[in-house]
Amino acid sequence: MSSRSSRERLTFLVAVIPPVVMIFGAPLVMPIVEPFVFGLPFNLFWHVMWLIIGPVILTLAYLVRTRGE
Amino acid sequence: MRMEIIALIIIFGWLIVSTIVAIMAGVLKKFSLEEWTVASRNLSFVVVFFTLAAEIYSAFTFLGLAGWAFNYGAPIYYALAYFVTAYSTGFLLAPYYNRLSRKFGYITQPDLFMHRYESTALGILVAFSGIAFLLPYIQLQIQGTGIIVEIASYGAIDRTTSILIAYICVTIFLFIGGYRGLAWTNVLQGILMFVAAFMLFTIPILAFGNIGELFNRVLSTSPAHLTLPGAKGIHGIPWYMSTLTLTTLGFWMFPHLVSRMYAAKSERVAMRSCAWMSWYSVLAVPIVLVGFSSLLLFPKLPNPDTAVMVSAREFFPPVLVGIIGAGGLAAAVSSGGSLIQATAVLISRNLIQRGFLRGLSDISTAWVARILTIIVSVVTLILSLYYPSLLVNLLLIAYSGVVQFLPGTMFAMLWRRATKHGIFAGIVVGTIVVLLTTFYWSNPLQINSGIWGLAANFPVAILVSLLTKPPSEETLNKFFT
């Protein structure tokens, strides 16, 4: 039981990484237009990048949560 | 063959195929309340994934993302951001929603509130608020349908006719196919979206040679479009952060999305669908790029929400315009259908069966829900066609309104001491604050009204809960053991 609750806590900590970074990183990232990356303004590239790595982080959280079940 | 005929054949061909698939999905299963509302809770990963994807690709996404990019520029990045962050919230809530619905037989969001807090009145309040905030979204999908089909058919079919044809089909397939039928139309839509998004991605390349050249030109002609506070100067960092927080927390408070989690066949399926959803959201990026392209290509565009369809007509032959139009129609009608079904189920389950007509059997409730599907469709069609601005104010506060369910949802699973009086008072006070900070003192300090509502809701819910009697130990033990 304690193993499950510690896994749930760890899952929570991993899963909140994308919202925390994207919400609280906005003041730093949103003013940056240049350099362009892959032709995109940096702040737009940042959002597209998170569309790619967000699921990787959540997959990690999923593996933590379901490990051993 | 004339170009509008080609496009129309493709658009309505898709609609007919979807209707047939949805009807077949429904008639192959025995009719029951659980089957019609949450597909007997046995939808597989692929189907759940595409039903969630359909929520991303609504009429707003297809029309509004490009329209916002055209009008405001960088503020629309908040939508790309919440396609990531809202699924983190969904990932965390999904196993609880799914587990509780299986354990206690929930089919709607208010079922949880009624049961956990032992209060019919609270369930009715949540159902009533949910319905009030879903109706303007249905209207939005209906109006989006008209815009998409009218432009994609080169004006051969007017908005009213296209809306009527589309929503007659939606009502038929919802009536017969129920939630399972709807889910299968979402799968078809998901496949179509891959094709449409790829075609839209080529528009800025055809127009400017490459994406970098597009943004170089935007930077030289309208640099305000590329950063906050955007082209109109009204969407600063506080607005961005509070709106992203609001959508991250509020997305999974919409009643029709809670049903998505109830319908998954296991907690794992629900979690995995949320985990991988953001990859699908990449398909929304071309729409934003088309919005920026239109800014340079059609700077005098009278209605920026038409940017995607106008661009498609400019760059593609009728066959491809028809495919993109079919994609747009799919986005609008699948979201509209989902919202209509959720509204019908909320009324039949929480206002009738568990509210004013107790003792109604499940099968009778399912029939009532079916009939209500027709009534809700007709009412929202009439409102859309004859009173298009009647629900605009509700739309303004829809997200801020539903996010007021957050304390009740969180405390249901995390805090034994939360009471029906506390949650009820929190929702009422939070909603009043939302109304005040939307219509009287609009978004103070550029912070979204929903966040102000939550700032009032949480302390009220906690304080009143501490002062009032909690639910019975018997009920609490079911949730906390």
Interface residues (C-beta under 8 A of the other chain):
Chain A: T11 F12 A15 V16 I17 P18 P19 M22 I23 F24 A26 P27 M30 P31 V33 E34 F36 F38 G39 L40 P41 N43 L44 H47 V48 W50 L51 I52 G54 P55 L58 T59 A61 Y62 R65 T66
Chain B: A74 Y77 L80 A81 F83 V84 T85 Y87 S88 T89 F91 L92 P95 N210 I211 G212 E213 L214 F215 N216 L219 P223 L226 T227 L228 I237 Y240 M241 L244 T245 T248 R268 M271 R272 C274 A275 W276 M277 S278 W279 S281 V282 V285 V288
